[in-house]
């Protein structure tokens, strides 16, 4: 293998590895406008499109669905979730 090819492979691997390293803040910026699941300390899940969030993890969600014990309980247009109640936020697959 030529040195040029070897360097290209090293660069490709380095780029892939650097893409995996991101801060929570980077992740949150990337998922604005995407479908998310927000789990609260109470165990209730809210699913919808992440509209915005602030430094206190206060979250605004659009097209919100509330799930209790895995079952849909309510649908809301827009919802505001107070940050101190948030256990985690994750992305979800887009609905077909």
C-alpha positions as CSV (number, residue, x, y, z in Angstrom):
1,X,0.0,0.0,0.0
2,X,1.4,3.4,-0.9
3,X,2.0,6.1,1.7
4,X,-0.6,8.3,0.1
5,X,-3.2,5.5,0.4
6,X,-2.2,4.8,4.0
7,X,-2.5,8.5,4.9
8,X,-6.0,8.6,3.3
9,X,-7.1,5.6,5.3
10,X,-5.7,7.1,8.5
11,X,-7.5,10.4,7.7
12,X,-10.7,8.6,7.0
13,X,-10.5,6.7,10.3
14,X,-9.6,9.9,12.2
15,X,-12.6,11.7,10.7
16,X,-15.0,8.9,11.6
17,X,-13.6,8.8,15.2
18,X,-13.9,12.5,15.6
19,X,-17.5,12.5,14.4
20,X,-18.4,10.1,17.3
21,X,-17.0,12.5,19.9
22,X,-19.5,15.2,20.7
23,X,-20.7,17.0,23.8
24,X,-24.2,16.8,25.1
25,X,-24.7,20.4,23.9
26,X,-23.6,19.5,20.4
27,X,-26.1,16.6,20.4
28,X,-29.0,18.8,21.6
29,X,-28.2,21.4,18.9
30,X,-28.3,18.7,16.2
31,X,-31.7,17.3,17.2
32,X,-33.7,20.5,17.2
33,X,-36.5,20.0,14.7
34,X,-36.3,16.2,14.9
35,X,-38.6,13.7,16.7
36,X,-37.6,13.0,20.3
37,X,-38.6,11.1,23.4
38,X,-38.3,13.0,26.7
39,X,-38.6,10.9,29.8
40,X,-39.5,12.7,33.0
41,X,-38.5,11.7,36.6
42,X,-42.1,10.5,37.1
43,X,-41.7,7.9,34.3
44,X,-44.0,9.6,31.9
45,X,-42.7,9.9,28.3
46,X,-43.4,12.8,25.9
47,X,-42.8,12.2,22.2
48,X,-42.9,14.9,19.6
49,X,-40.7,17.3,17.6
50,X,-38.1,19.3,19.6
51,X,-38.8,23.0,19.0
52,X,-36.2,24.5,21.4
53,X,-34.5,24.2,24.8
54,X,-32.5,26.4,27.1
55,X,-29.6,26.1,29.4
56,X,-31.9,24.8,32.2
57,X,-33.1,21.9,30.0
58,X,-36.5,23.5,29.7
59,X,-37.9,21.9,26.6
60,X,-40.5,23.0,24.1
61,X,-42.0,20.2,22.0
62,X,-44.5,20.3,19.1
63,X,-47.0,17.6,18.1
64,X,-46.7,16.2,21.6
65,X,-47.9,12.8,22.7
66,X,-48.0,11.8,26.4
67,X,-47.3,8.1,27.2
68,X,-47.9,6.6,30.6
69,X,-46.7,3.0,31.1
70,X,-46.1,2.8,27.4
71,X,-49.7,3.7,26.5
72,X,-50.8,6.9,24.7
73,X,-52.8,9.0,27.2
74,X,-53.0,12.5,25.6
75,X,-52.1,14.5,22.5
76,X,-51.1,18.1,22.8
77,X,-50.2,20.6,20.1
78,X,-47.3,22.3,21.9
79,X,-45.9,21.4,25.3
80,X,-43.4,22.9,27.7
81,X,-41.4,20.6,30.0
82,X,-39.6,22.1,32.9
83,X,-36.0,21.1,32.9
84,X,-35.7,19.9,36.5
85,X,-38.2,17.1,35.7
86,X,-36.3,15.8,32.7
87,X,-34.6,12.4,33.2
88,X,-33.3,12.1,29.6
89,X,-34.0,13.1,26.0
90,X,-33.3,10.9,23.0
91,X,-34.0,10.8,19.3
92,X,-36.7,8.6,17.9
93,X,-37.3,7.3,14.4
94,X,-39.4,9.4,12.2
95,X,-43.0,8.3,11.8
96,X,-43.9,6.9,8.4
